[in-house]
Amino acid sequence: MKEKTALITGVTGQDGAYLSELLLSKGYIVHGVKRRASLFNTQRVDHLYKDPHVGEARFRLHYGDLTDSTNLIRIVQEVQPDEI
């Protein structure tokens, strides 16, 4: 069975961080979208993040803004999530 992939916007917020933890515990691969302005506000997901170049990373971060539709389309096409 194919692993499910989720794309979460606002991943550095409280709800996004809790949802990431829940989905990872259920075996999902989680991709999170965060604004560049959230650069200093990642402590809620720092414990989930692993370098994607080392080993099997199940949590990945992408920079994006919900007002930038071109970038969001690119992320969705790249990630091809089962759930958003």
PDB file of N, CA, C and O in Angstrom:
ATOM      1  N   MET A   1       0.829  -1.179   0.000  1.00  0.00           N
ATOM      2  CA  MET A   1       0.000   0.000   0.000  1.00  0.00           C
ATOM      3  C   MET A   1       0.881   1.253   0.000  1.00  0.00           C
ATOM      4  O   MET A   1       1.863   1.335   0.738  1.00  0.00           O
ATOM      5  N   LYS A   2       0.519   2.213  -0.829  1.00  0.00           N
ATOM      6  CA  LYS A   2       1.275   3.452  -0.942  1.00  0.00           C
ATOM      7  C   LYS A   2       1.124   4.287   0.328  1.00  0.00           C
ATOM      8  O   LYS A   2       0.033   4.401   0.888  1.00  0.00           O
ATOM      9  N   GLU A   3       2.227   4.862   0.764  1.00  0.00           N
ATOM     10  CA  GLU A   3       2.166   5.754   1.924  1.00  0.00           C
ATOM     11  C   GLU A   3       1.381   7.005   1.545  1.00  0.00           C
ATOM     12  O   GLU A   3       1.511   7.519   0.434  1.00  0.00           O
ATOM     13  N   LYS A   4       0.577   7.482   2.465  1.00  0.00           N
ATOM     14  CA  LYS A   4      -0.180   8.704   2.215  1.00  0.00           C
ATOM     15  C   LYS A   4       0.701   9.913   2.478  1.00  0.00           C
ATOM     16  O   LYS A   4       1.563   9.904   3.357  1.00  0.00           O
ATOM     17  N   THR A   5       0.459  10.950   1.692  1.00  0.00           N
ATOM     18  CA  THR A   5       1.198  12.194   1.814  1.00  0.00           C
ATOM     19  C   THR A   5       0.224  13.323   2.108  1.00  0.00           C
ATOM     20  O   THR A   5      -0.823  13.439   1.471  1.00  0.00           O
ATOM     21  N   ALA A   6       0.581  14.154   3.082  1.00  0.00           N
ATOM     22  CA  ALA A   6      -0.254  15.299   3.450  1.00  0.00           C
ATOM     23  C   ALA A   6       0.524  16.587   3.241  1.00  0.00           C
ATOM     24  O   ALA A   6       1.737  16.633   3.445  1.00  0.00           O
ATOM     25  N   LEU A   7      -0.179  17.623   2.836  1.00  0.00           N
ATOM     26  CA  LEU A   7       0.382  18.962   2.707  1.00  0.00           C
ATOM     27  C   LEU A   7      -0.367  19.857   3.686  1.00  0.00           C
ATOM     28  O   LEU A   7      -1.591  19.972   3.622  1.00  0.00           O
ATOM     29  N   ILE A   8       0.377  20.492   4.595  1.00  0.00           N
ATOM     30  CA  ILE A   8      -0.229  21.311   5.641  1.00  0.00           C
ATOM     31  C   ILE A   8       0.243  22.748   5.491  1.00  0.00           C
ATOM     32  O   ILE A   8       1.443  23.023   5.523  1.00  0.00           O
ATOM     33  N   THR A   9      -0.707  23.661   5.328  1.00  0.00           N
ATOM     34  CA  THR A   9      -0.356  25.081   5.325  1.00  0.00           C
ATOM     35  C   THR A   9      -0.361  25.569   6.766  1.00  0.00           C
ATOM     36  O   THR A   9      -1.088  25.043   7.608  1.00  0.00           O
ATOM     37  N   GLY A  10       0.453  26.576   7.040  1.00  0.00           N
ATOM     38  CA  GLY A  10       0.524  27.085   8.407  1.00  0.00           C
ATOM     39  C   GLY A  10       1.112  26.081   9.374  1.00  0.00           C
ATOM     40  O   GLY A  10       0.687  25.989  10.525  1.00  0.00           O
ATOM     41  N   VAL A  11       2.084  25.334   8.906  1.00  0.00           N
ATOM     42  CA  VAL A  11       2.632  24.222   9.685  1.00  0.00           C
ATOM     43  C   VAL A  11       3.346  24.674  10.957  1.00  0.00           C
ATOM     44  O   VAL A  11       3.476  23.889  11.897  1.00  0.00           O
ATOM     45  N   THR A  12       3.810  25.921  11.005  1.00  0.00           N
ATOM     46  CA  THR A  12       4.512  26.383  12.206  1.00  0.00           C
ATOM     47  C   THR A  12       3.559  26.902  13.274  1.00  0.00           C
ATOM     48  O   THR A  12       3.996  27.249  14.372  1.00  0.00           O
ATOM     49  N   GLY A  13       2.273  26.960  12.972  1.00  0.00           N
ATOM     50  CA  GLY A  13       1.282  27.361  13.968  1.00  0.00           C
ATOM     51  C   GLY A  13       0.910  26.197  14.868  1.00  0.00           C
ATOM     52  O   GLY A  13       1.315  25.060  14.623  1.00  0.00           O
ATOM     53  N   GLN A  14       0.152  26.475  15.894  1.00  0.00           N
ATOM     54  CA  GLN A  14      -0.220  25.446  16.867  1.00  0.00           C
ATOM     55  C   GLN A  14      -0.974  24.290  16.215  1.00  0.00           C
ATOM     56  O   GLN A  14      -0.610  23.129  16.403  1.00  0.00           O
ATOM     57  N   ASP A  15      -2.019  24.598  15.451  1.00  0.00           N
ATOM     58  CA  ASP A  15      -2.824  23.536  14.834  1.00  0.00           C
ATOM     59  C   ASP A  15      -2.022  22.747  13.810  1.00  0.00           C
ATOM     60  O   ASP A  15      -2.114  21.521  13.752  1.00  0.00           O
ATOM     61  N   GLY A  16      -1.230  23.456  12.998  1.00  0.00           N
ATOM     62  CA  GLY A  16      -0.421  22.782  11.986  1.00  0.00           C
ATOM     63  C   GLY A  16       0.615  21.852  12.597  1.00  0.00           C
ATOM     64  O   GLY A  16       0.860  20.763  12.079  1.00  0.00           O
ATOM     65  N   ALA A  17       1.223  22.283  13.699  1.00  0.00           N
ATOM     66  CA  ALA A  17       2.232  21.459  14.368  1.00  0.00           C
ATOM     67  C   ALA A  17       1.601  20.203  14.971  1.00  0.00           C
ATOM     68  O   ALA A  17       2.143  19.107  14.832  1.00  0.00           O
ATOM     69  N   TYR A  18       0.452  20.363  15.642  1.00  0.00           N
ATOM     70  CA  TYR A  18      -0.229  19.196  16.221  1.00  0.00           C
ATOM     71  C   TYR A  18      -0.713  18.233  15.141  1.00  0.00           C
ATOM     72  O   TYR A  18      -0.606  17.016  15.299  1.00  0.00           O
ATOM     73  N   LEU A  19      -1.244  18.775  14.044  1.00  0.00           N
ATOM     74  CA  LEU A  19      -1.698  17.925  12.947  1.00  0.00           C
ATOM     75  C   LEU A  19      -0.521  17.170  12.334  1.00  0.00           C
ATOM     76  O   LEU A  19      -0.656  15.998  11.979  1.00  0.00           O
ATOM     77  N   SER A  20       0.626  17.828  12.206  1.00  0.00           N
ATOM     78  CA  SER A  20       1.825  17.158  11.686  1.00  0.00           C
ATOM     79  C   SER A  20       2.213  15.980  12.560  1.00  0.00           C
ATOM     80  O   SER A  20       2.484  14.890  12.055  1.00  0.00           O
ATOM     81  N   GLU A  21       2.240  16.192  13.868  1.00  0.00           N
ATOM     82  CA  GLU A  21       2.584  15.109  14.797  1.00  0.00           C
ATOM     83  C   GLU A  21       1.608  13.945  14.670  1.00  0.00           C
ATOM     84  O   GLU A  21       2.024  12.787  14.638  1.00  0.00           O
ATOM     85  N   LEU A  22       0.321  14.244  14.599  1.00  0.00           N
ATOM     86  CA  LEU A  22      -0.697  13.204  14.489  1.00  0.00           C
ATOM     87  C   LEU A  22      -0.517  12.397  13.204  1.00  0.00           C
ATOM     88  O   LEU A  22      -0.524  11.166  13.232  1.00  0.00           O
ATOM     89  N   LEU A  23      -0.358  13.087  12.090  1.00  0.00           N
ATOM     90  CA  LEU A  23      -0.231  12.386  10.811  1.00  0.00           C
ATOM     91  C   LEU A  23       1.061  11.578  10.730  1.00  0.00           C
ATOM     92  O   LEU A  23       1.065  10.477  10.179  1.00  0.00           O
ATOM     93  N   LEU A  24       2.155  12.110  11.270  1.00  0.00           N
ATOM     94  CA  LEU A  24       3.406  11.347  11.296  1.00  0.00           C
ATOM     95  C   LEU A  24       3.243  10.081  12.129  1.00  0.00           C
ATOM     96  O   LEU A  24       3.772   9.029  11.771  1.00  0.00           O
ATOM     97  N   SER A  25       2.517  10.175  13.234  1.00  0.00           N
ATOM     98  CA  SER A  25       2.301   8.992  14.080  1.00  0.00           C
ATOM     99  C   SER A  25       1.440   7.946  13.377  1.00  0.00           C
ATOM    100  O   SER A  25       1.477   6.769  13.733  1.00  0.00           O
ATOM    101  N   LYS A  26       0.664   8.373  12.378  1.00  0.00           N
ATOM    102  CA  LYS A  26      -0.168   7.448  11.601  1.00  0.00           C
ATOM    103  C   LYS A  26       0.538   6.959  10.339  1.00  0.00           C
ATOM    104  O   LYS A  26      -0.064   6.258   9.525  1.00  0.00           O
ATOM    105  N   GLY A  27       1.820   7.326  10.169  1.00  0.00           N
ATOM    106  CA  GLY A  27       2.603   6.824   9.055  1.00  0.00           C
ATOM    107  C   GLY A  27       2.611   7.682   7.807  1.00  0.00           C
ATOM    108  O   GLY A  27       3.119   7.254   6.770  1.00  0.00           O
ATOM    109  N   TYR A  28       2.063   8.875   7.880  1.00  0.00           N
ATOM    110  CA  TYR A  28       2.057   9.781   6.729  1.00  0.00           C
ATOM    111  C   TYR A  28       3.447  10.359   6.472  1.00  0.00           C
ATOM    112  O   TYR A  28       4.288  10.427   7.369  1.00  0.00           O
ATOM    113  N   ILE A  29       3.661  10.769   5.238  1.00  0.00           N
ATOM    114  CA  ILE A  29       4.752  11.670   4.891  1.00  0.00           C
ATOM    115  C   ILE A  29       4.117  13.054   4.911  1.00  0.00           C
ATOM    116  O   ILE A  29       3.095  13.276   4.262  1.00  0.00           O
ATOM    117  N   VAL A  30       4.713  13.984   5.649  1.00  0.00           N
ATOM    118  CA  VAL A  30       4.108  15.300   5.839  1.00  0.00           C
ATOM    119  C   VAL A  30       4.989  16.380   5.215  1.00  0.00           C
ATOM    120  O   VAL A  30       6.192  16.454   5.467  1.00  0.00           O
ATOM    121  N   HIS A  31       4.356  17.206   4.403  1.00  0.00           N
ATOM    122  CA  HIS A  31       5.001  18.384   3.824  1.00  0.00           C
ATOM    123  C   HIS A  31       4.304  19.595   4.412  1.00  0.00           C
ATOM    124  O   HIS A  31       3.078  19.696   4.372  1.00  0.00           O
ATOM    125  N   GLY A  32       5.084  20.510   4.955  1.00  0.00           N
ATOM    126  CA  GLY A  32       4.515  21.702   5.564  1.00  0.00           C
ATOM    127  C   GLY A  32       4.899  22.950   4.802  1.00  0.00           C
ATOM    128  O   GLY A  32       6.030  23.079   4.335  1.00  0.00           O
ATOM    129  N   VAL A  33       3.955  23.870   4.677  1.00  0.00           N
ATOM    130  CA  VAL A  33       4.203  25.153   4.024  1.00  0.00           C
ATOM    131  C   VAL A  33       4.306  26.220   5.100  1.00  0.00           C
ATOM    132  O   VAL A  33       3.433  26.347   5.958  1.00  0.00           O
ATOM    133  N   LYS A  34       5.390  26.984   5.037  1.00  0.00           N
ATOM    134  CA  LYS A  34       5.582  28.071   5.995  1.00  0.00           C
ATOM    135  C   LYS A  34       6.003  29.323   5.256  1.00  0.00           C
ATOM    136  O   LYS A  34       6.705  29.265   4.246  1.00  0.00           O
ATOM    137  N   ARG A  35       5.567  30.442   5.772  1.00  0.00           N
ATOM    138  CA  ARG A  35       5.966  31.723   5.189  1.00  0.00           C
ATOM    139  C   ARG A  35       7.414  32.013   5.556  1.00  0.00           C
ATOM    140  O   ARG A  35       7.892  31.605   6.614  1.00  0.00           O
ATOM    141  N   ARG A  36       8.098  32.716   4.677  1.00  0.00           N
ATOM    142  CA  ARG A  36       9.473  33.118   5.001  1.00  0.00           C
ATOM    143  C   ARG A  36       9.496  33.992   6.249  1.00  0.00           C
ATOM    144  O   ARG A  36      10.474  33.980   6.996  1.00  0.00           O
ATOM    145  N   ALA A  37       8.431  34.745   6.478  1.00  0.00           N
ATOM    146  CA  ALA A  37       8.346  35.599   7.668  1.00  0.00           C
ATOM    147  C   ALA A  37       8.287  34.770   8.946  1.00  0.00           C
ATOM    148  O   ALA A  37       8.517  35.301  10.032  1.00  0.00           O
ATOM    149  N   SER A  38       7.983  33.480   8.837  1.00  0.00           N
ATOM    150  CA  SER A  38       7.919  32.595  10.008  1.00  0.00           C
ATOM    151  C   SER A  38       9.283  32.013  10.356  1.00  0.00           C
ATOM    152  O   SER A  38       9.378  31.079  11.152  1.00  0.00           O
ATOM    153  N   LEU A  39      10.326  32.555   9.768  1.00  0.00           N
ATOM    154  CA  LEU A  39      11.673  32.024   9.931  1.00  0.00           C
ATOM    155  C   LEU A  39      12.054  31.844  11.400  1.00  0.00           C
ATOM    156  O   LEU A  39      12.722  30.874  11.758  1.00  0.00           O
ATOM    157  N   PHE A  40      11.632  32.774  12.241  1.00  0.00           N
ATOM    158  CA  PHE A  40      12.023  32.711  13.646  1.00  0.00           C
ATOM    159  C   PHE A  40      10.982  32.010  14.512  1.00  0.00           C
ATOM    160  O   PHE A  40      11.121  31.964  15.734  1.00  0.00           O
ATOM    161  N   ASN A  41       9.950  31.469  13.892  1.00  0.00           N
ATOM    162  CA  ASN A  41       8.858  30.857  14.647  1.00  0.00           C
ATOM    163  C   ASN A  41       8.683  29.393  14.248  1.00  0.00           C
ATOM    164  O   ASN A  41       7.586  28.974  13.878  1.00  0.00           O
ATOM    165  N   THR A  42       9.756  28.623  14.324  1.00  0.00           N
ATOM    166  CA  THR A  42       9.674  27.219  13.918  1.00  0.00           C
ATOM    167  C   THR A  42       9.816  26.255  15.089  1.00  0.00           C
ATOM    168  O   THR A  42       9.871  25.043  14.879  1.00  0.00           O
ATOM    169  N   GLN A  43       9.876  26.760  16.304  1.00  0.00           N
ATOM    170  CA  GLN A  43      10.120  25.873  17.447  1.00  0.00           C
ATOM    171  C   GLN A  43       9.056  24.799  17.614  1.00  0.00           C
ATOM    172  O   GLN A  43       9.338  23.748  18.190  1.00  0.00           O
ATOM    173  N   ARG A  44       7.840  25.031  17.127  1.00  0.00           N
ATOM    174  CA  ARG A  44       6.779  24.020  17.264  1.00  0.00           C
ATOM    175  C   ARG A  44       7.033  22.787  16.401  1.00  0.00           C
ATOM    176  O   ARG A  44       6.513  21.710  16.693  1.00  0.00           O
ATOM    177  N   VAL A  45       7.828  22.935  15.340  1.00  0.00           N
ATOM    178  CA  VAL A  45       8.076  21.799  14.447  1.00  0.00           C
ATOM    179  C   VAL A  45       9.551  21.414  14.363  1.00  0.00           C
ATOM    180  O   VAL A  45       9.905  20.481  13.642  1.00  0.00           O
ATOM    181  N   ASP A  46      10.408  22.116  15.086  1.00  0.00           N
ATOM    182  CA  ASP A  46      11.844  21.809  15.024  1.00  0.00           C
ATOM    183  C   ASP A  46      12.136  20.355  15.378  1.00  0.00           C
ATOM    184  O   ASP A  46      13.019  19.743  14.777  1.00  0.00           O
ATOM    185  N   HIS A  47      11.415  19.794  16.337  1.00  0.00           N
ATOM    186  CA  HIS A  47      11.668  18.409  16.754  1.00  0.00           C
ATOM    187  C   HIS A  47      11.229  17.395  15.689  1.00  0.00           C
ATOM    188  O   HIS A  47      11.634  16.234  15.749  1.00  0.00           O
ATOM    189  N   LEU A  48      10.414  17.814  14.722  1.00  0.00           N
ATOM    190  CA  LEU A  48       9.955  16.917  13.658  1.00  0.00           C
ATOM    191  C   LEU A  48      10.885  16.938  12.452  1.00  0.00           C
ATOM    192  O   LEU A  48      10.944  15.979  11.683  1.00  0.00           O
ATOM    193  N   TYR A  49      11.605  18.036  12.298  1.00  0.00           N
ATOM    194  CA  TYR A  49      12.404  18.246  11.089  1.00  0.00           C
ATOM    195  C   TYR A  49      13.727  17.493  11.145  1.00  0.00           C
ATOM    196  O   TYR A  49      14.447  17.531  12.143  1.00  0.00           O
ATOM    197  N   LYS A  50      14.026  16.804  10.040  1.00  0.00           N
ATOM    198  CA  LYS A  50      15.325  16.157   9.857  1.00  0.00           C
ATOM    199  C   LYS A  50      15.847  16.582   8.501  1.00  0.00           C
ATOM    200  O   LYS A  50      15.063  16.834   7.586  1.00  0.00           O
ATOM    201  N   ASP A  51      17.141  16.665   8.359  1.00  0.00           N
ATOM    202  CA  ASP A  51      17.743  17.058   7.083  1.00  0.00           C
ATOM    203  C   ASP A  51      17.271  16.110   5.989  1.00  0.00           C
ATOM    204  O   ASP A  51      17.504  14.905   6.084  1.00  0.00           O
ATOM    205  N   PRO A  52      16.603  16.630   4.937  1.00  0.00           N
ATOM    206  CA  PRO A  52      16.082  15.753   3.878  1.00  0.00           C
ATOM    207  C   PRO A  52      17.174  15.058   3.074  1.00  0.00           C
ATOM    208  O   PRO A  52      16.891  14.125   2.323  1.00  0.00           O
ATOM    209  N   HIS A  53      18.419  15.505   3.224  1.00  0.00           N
ATOM    210  CA  HIS A  53      19.530  14.892   2.495  1.00  0.00           C
ATOM    211  C   HIS A  53      20.163  13.738   3.262  1.00  0.00           C
ATOM    212  O   HIS A  53      21.021  13.032   2.733  1.00  0.00           O
ATOM    213  N   VAL A  54      19.740  13.549   4.508  1.00  0.00           N
ATOM    214  CA  VAL A  54      20.310  12.503   5.350  1.00  0.00           C
ATOM    215  C   VAL A  54      19.197  11.544   5.769  1.00  0.00           C
ATOM    216  O   VAL A  54      18.297  11.917   6.520  1.00  0.00           O
ATOM    217  N   GLY A  55      19.266  10.326   5.286  1.00  0.00           N
ATOM    218  CA  GLY A  55      18.301   9.313   5.706  1.00  0.00           C
ATOM    219  C   GLY A  55      16.905   9.527   5.157  1.00  0.00           C
ATOM    220  O   GLY A  55      16.705  10.188   4.138  1.00  0.00           O
ATOM    221  N   GLU A  56      15.958   8.956   5.853  1.00  0.00           N
ATOM    222  CA  GLU A  56      14.555   8.955   5.433  1.00  0.00           C
ATOM    223  C   GLU A  56      13.800  10.085   6.138  1.00  0.00           C
ATOM    224  O   GLU A  56      13.362   9.925   7.278  1.00  0.00           O
ATOM    225  N   ALA A  57      13.650  11.210   5.467  1.00  0.00           N
ATOM    226  CA  ALA A  57      12.923  12.344   6.050  1.00  0.00           C
ATOM    227  C   ALA A  57      11.435  12.188   5.766  1.00  0.00           C
ATOM    228  O   ALA A  57      11.032  12.092   4.606  1.00  0.00           O
ATOM    229  N   ARG A  58      10.624  12.161   6.805  1.00  0.00           N
ATOM    230  CA  ARG A  58       9.169  12.015   6.645  1.00  0.00           C
ATOM    231  C   ARG A  58       8.448  13.350   6.831  1.00  0.00           C
ATOM    232  O   ARG A  58       7.230  13.433   6.675  1.00  0.00           O
ATOM    233  N   PHE A  59       9.211  14.391   7.166  1.00  0.00           N
ATOM    234  CA  PHE A  59       8.653  15.725   7.365  1.00  0.00           C
ATOM    235  C   PHE A  59       9.517  16.714   6.601  1.00  0.00           C
ATOM    236  O   PHE A  59      10.719  16.815   6.844  1.00  0.00           O
ATOM    237  N   ARG A  60       8.905  17.440   5.682  1.00  0.00           N
ATOM    238  CA  ARG A  60       9.659  18.388   4.858  1.00  0.00           C
ATOM    239  C   ARG A  60       8.984  19.747   4.902  1.00  0.00           C
ATOM    240  O   ARG A  60       7.758  19.850   4.962  1.00  0.00           O
ATOM    241  N   LEU A  61       9.803  20.783   4.871  1.00  0.00           N
ATOM    242  CA  LEU A  61       9.290  22.150   4.879  1.00  0.00           C
ATOM    243  C   LEU A  61       9.453  22.781   3.508  1.00  0.00           C
ATOM    244  O   LEU A  61      10.440  22.544   2.811  1.00  0.00           O
ATOM    245  N   HIS A  62       8.467  23.592   3.131  1.00  0.00           N
ATOM    246  CA  HIS A  62       8.492  24.353   1.886  1.00  0.00           C
ATOM    247  C   HIS A  62       8.145  25.794   2.237  1.00  0.00           C
ATOM    248  O   HIS A  62       7.277  26.045   3.073  1.00  0.00           O
ATOM    249  N   TYR A  63       8.825  26.736   1.592  1.00  0.00           N
ATOM    250  CA  TYR A  63       8.463  28.134   1.766  1.00  0.00           C
ATOM    251  C   TYR A  63       7.330  28.463   0.820  1.00  0.00           C
ATOM    252  O   TYR A  63       7.366  28.100  -0.356  1.00  0.00           O
ATOM    253  N   GLY A  64       6.321  29.154   1.334  1.00  0.00           N
ATOM    254  CA  GLY A  64       5.209  29.550   0.494  1.00  0.00           C
ATOM    255  C   GLY A  64       4.289  30.502   1.226  1.00  0.00           C
ATOM    256  O   GLY A  64       4.346  30.640   2.448  1.00  0.00           O
ATOM    257  N   ASP A  65       3.448  31.151   0.457  1.00  0.00           N
ATOM    258  CA  ASP A  65       2.470  32.080   0.998  1.00  0.00           C
ATOM    259  C   ASP A  65       1.157  31.818   0.285  1.00  0.00           C
ATOM    260  O   ASP A  65       1.137  31.656  -0.935  1.00  0.00           O
ATOM    261  N   LEU A  66       0.067  31.774   1.023  1.00  0.00           N
ATOM    262  CA  LEU A  66      -1.229  31.476   0.423  1.00  0.00           C
ATOM    263  C   LEU A  66      -1.653  32.511  -0.608  1.00  0.00           C
ATOM    264  O   LEU A  66      -2.545  32.242  -1.412  1.00  0.00           O
ATOM    265  N   THR A  67      -1.036  33.687  -0.604  1.00  0.00           N
ATOM    266  CA  THR A  67      -1.372  34.705  -1.601  1.00  0.00           C
ATOM    267  C   THR A  67      -0.573  34.544  -2.887  1.00  0.00           C
ATOM    268  O   THR A  67      -0.827  35.258  -3.856  1.00  0.00           O
ATOM    269  N   ASP A  68       0.380  33.628  -2.918  1.00  0.00           N
ATOM    270  CA  ASP A  68       1.213  33.387  -4.104  1.00  0.00           C
ATOM    271  C   ASP A  68       0.762  32.092  -4.769  1.00  0.00           C
ATOM    272  O   ASP A  68       1.316  31.024  -4.511  1.00  0.00           O
ATOM    273  N   SER A  69      -0.246  32.198  -5.624  1.00  0.00           N
ATOM    274  CA  SER A  69      -0.843  30.999  -6.222  1.00  0.00           C
ATOM    275  C   SER A  69       0.136  30.231  -7.102  1.00  0.00           C
ATOM    276  O   SER A  69       0.070  29.003  -7.162  1.00  0.00           O
ATOM    277  N   THR A  70       1.036  30.921  -7.781  1.00  0.00           N
ATOM    278  CA  THR A  70       2.003  30.239  -8.646  1.00  0.00           C
ATOM    279  C   THR A  70       2.889  29.309  -7.837  1.00  0.00           C
ATOM    280  O   THR A  70       3.121  28.166  -8.233  1.00  0.00           O
ATOM    281  N   ASN A  71       3.380  29.786  -6.718  1.00  0.00           N
ATOM    282  CA  ASN A  71       4.239  28.961  -5.867  1.00  0.00           C
ATOM    283  C   ASN A  71       3.452  27.814  -5.242  1.00  0.00           C
ATOM    284  O   ASN A  71       3.964  26.700  -5.142  1.00  0.00           O
ATOM    285  N   LEU A  72       2.216  28.069  -4.822  1.00  0.00           N
ATOM    286  CA  LEU A  72       1.395  26.999  -4.238  1.00  0.00           C
ATOM    287  C   LEU A  72       1.111  25.897  -5.254  1.00  0.00           C
ATOM    288  O   LEU A  72       1.149  24.714  -4.916  1.00  0.00           O
ATOM    289  N   ILE A  73       0.829  26.279  -6.483  1.00  0.00           N
ATOM    290  CA  ILE A  73       0.600  25.283  -7.537  1.00  0.00           C
ATOM    291  C   ILE A  73       1.854  24.445  -7.742  1.00  0.00           C
ATOM    292  O   ILE A  73       1.772  23.227  -7.895  1.00  0.00           O
ATOM    293  N   ARG A  74       3.019  25.099  -7.746  1.00  0.00           N
ATOM    294  CA  ARG A  74       4.285  24.378  -7.904  1.00  0.00           C
ATOM    295  C   ARG A  74       4.484  23.373  -6.766  1.00  0.00           C
ATOM    296  O   ARG A  74       4.883  22.233  -7.005  1.00  0.00           O
ATOM    297  N   ILE A  75       4.207  23.793  -5.537  1.00  0.00           N
ATOM    298  CA  ILE A  75       4.368  22.898  -4.385  1.00  0.00           C
ATOM    299  C   ILE A  75       3.415  21.712  -4.492  1.00  0.00           C
ATOM    300  O   ILE A  75       3.825  20.572  -4.274  1.00  0.00           O
ATOM    301  N   VAL A  76       2.154  21.965  -4.822  1.00  0.00           N
ATOM    302  CA  VAL A  76       1.170  20.881  -4.938  1.00  0.00           C
ATOM    303  C   VAL A  76       1.571  19.911  -6.044  1.00  0.00           C
ATOM    304  O   VAL A  76       1.450  18.698  -5.871  1.00  0.00           O
ATOM    305  N   GLN A  77       2.047  20.426  -7.180  1.00  0.00           N
ATOM    306  CA  GLN A  77       2.473  19.548  -8.272  1.00  0.00           C
ATOM    307  C   GLN A  77       3.706  18.735  -7.884  1.00  0.00           C
ATOM    308  O   GLN A  77       3.833  17.573  -8.269  1.00  0.00           O
ATOM    309  N   GLU A  78       4.599  19.338  -7.133  1.00  0.00           N
ATOM    310  CA  GLU A  78       5.819  18.647  -6.696  1.00  0.00           C
ATOM    311  C   GLU A  78       5.509  17.573  -5.652  1.00  0.00           C
ATOM    312  O   GLU A  78       6.007  16.451  -5.745  1.00  0.00           O
ATOM    313  N   VAL A  79       4.692  17.915  -4.668  1.00  0.00           N
ATOM    314  CA  VAL A  79       4.399  17.013  -3.551  1.00  0.00           C
ATOM    315  C   VAL A  79       3.371  15.951  -3.934  1.00  0.00           C
ATOM    316  O   VAL A  79       3.478  14.803  -3.503  1.00  0.00           O
ATOM    317  N   GLN A  80       2.389  16.320  -4.732  1.00  0.00           N
ATOM    318  CA  GLN A  80       1.270  15.451  -5.111  1.00  0.00           C
ATOM    319  C   GLN A  80       0.636  14.809  -3.870  1.00  0.00           C
ATOM    320  O   GLN A  80       0.638  13.588  -3.717  1.00  0.00           O
ATOM    321  N   PRO A  81       0.094  15.659  -2.986  1.00  0.00           N
ATOM    322  CA  PRO A  81      -0.456  15.144  -1.726  1.00  0.00           C
ATOM    323  C   PRO A  81      -1.756  14.381  -1.918  1.00  0.00           C
ATOM    324  O   PRO A  81      -2.523  14.645  -2.844  1.00  0.00           O
ATOM    325  N   ASP A  82      -1.986  13.428  -1.020  1.00  0.00           N
ATOM    326  CA  ASP A  82      -3.273  12.744  -0.956  1.00  0.00           C
ATOM    327  C   ASP A  82      -4.286  13.619  -0.231  1.00  0.00           C
ATOM    328  O   ASP A  82      -5.486  13.558  -0.501  1.00  0.00           O
ATOM    329  N   GLU A  83      -3.783  14.438   0.696  1.00  0.00           N
ATOM    330  CA  GLU A  83      -4.654  15.300   1.495  1.00  0.00           C
ATOM    331  C   GLU A  83      -3.987  16.653   1.687  1.00  0.00           C
ATOM    332  O   GLU A  83      -2.769  16.748   1.833  1.00  0.00           O
ATOM    333  N   ILE A  84      -4.810  17.699   1.684  1.00  0.00           N
ATOM    334  CA  ILE A  84      -4.312  19.063   1.927  1.00  0.00           C
ATOM    335  C   ILE A  84      -5.072  19.620   3.112  1.00  0.00           C
ATOM    336  O   ILE A  84      -4.837  20.759   3.517  1.00  0.00           O
TER     337      ILE A  84
END
